């Protein structure tokens, strides 16, 4: 029995993170007779069975916005790491090697490349804004189109059809929540629609990708490089196949854990707990489940 399992019947409030999540399954929720609030110190509550939480009358909330800058900056870094074939070059230094040609044949400039983000919420928009100075062609697919003024300022084009966007992109960034609709969305058929050699950055959720389809596409070269910090499950087991793919730049779930982000998590969690114990509502954007209803992005 895990430590969490021992305390579930006594819990009134559970605070967890997306980075080393306490998975709250329907079975665990059923045992938590006193539980009222599930609070995620971060963004992304897919480690919770949201339908079970809603049925049980629980409140699920997040410290929304706490790590958007951190994750957007990390995504930009990963795009550059893949585009410039950085990891093998760094490995040469560690191994005492010097083979410039062995790196340069897969290294490209970002300027002039087409970058598309699936999802253009807070993180996606910040990423697009940070990409503008690089002179890229910027595309985004999202159910909501940006205000025309913002779209013009960033220089990004809204693509209503995701498949059409994928055929154009040199780099695809995943910035959408994990829902019943997006789980396993990037399967063998979806990946086949992308350009051969496409680079993929995914700091959203690993389960949006079909695990084996990614492995096979990496091995065949259809995906030219894959970088992200999300795994399914987390922590990733030692023999997880993504650890051993060619041209990958994977890390543990670190994109949203800068010191600055942690300060925001802590302050946001304290503020939400203060509100909860005083009977004050959270800001509406912090709710994932309230009064038995899921937030729209999780439906």
C-alpha positions, 0 to 999 in steps of 0.5 A: 500500500502506498503512503497516499493509499493509507491517507485517502480515507482521511483527506479533505484536501489533496494538493498534487503536481503534474510533475510527479503526480498523485494519480486520483483514479475513480477507485481512489476517489470512491474511497475518499469519503471526506475529500472536497478539494483536489488542487493541482499546484501547476497546470494540467489535472489529467492525473485526476479522473475528472468525470469521477470527481465531478460525479462525486461532487468534488472541486478540482482546481489549478494554479492557472497561469503559474508556469506559462512563461516557463513552458513557452521558453522551454519550448523555444529552447527545444525547437532550437535544440532539435533544429541545430542538432545540438544534443549529438554535438554536446555528446561529442564533447562528453565522448572526446570526439570532434566530428563537425560534419557528423552534426552539420548534415542535420543542422538548420536555421530557424529562419524561414521555417514553418512552425505550427502549434496545435493549441494557442492558449496562454502557452501557445501564444507566448511561444508564437510571440517569442518566435516572431523575431526569428523570421518563421512562418507561424501557424496555429490550430485552435478552436478559438481564433485570436483577436485580429489585432493580436494575430496581426501583431504576432504574424501568425495564421489561424488554420481551421484544418489541423491536417492541412496545418500538419502538411505544411510544418517543419516543426509541430509543437503540441500545446493542447490539454489531454482530453478524451478527444486528444488522447492518442490523437497523433497515431500512425495515420496522423503522423503520416500526414506530416512532412518527412523529417518533421520535428516535434516538441511536446511539453503538453501531455505524452498520451496525446501521442501514440507511444509506439507510433512515435517510436516507429516514425523516429526509427524510420526518419519520418519524424526527424527529431522529438523533444519534450518533458512529458511521459506516460506514465510519470515518472517514466520507467527505465525501459520506456522506449522514448528513452532510446529513440534516435534524435530525441531530446527528452528530459524529466518533466522540468519545463514548468519547474523553474525557480520563478515558476515554483515561487508562483506555484507556492504563492498561488496554492497558498492564495487558493487555500486561503480562499477555500478555507474562507469560503471564497470562490477561486477565479473562474479560470482556475476551476477544472471541475465545479458544481459537477461540471467540467471546464470546456477544454476538458470536455 
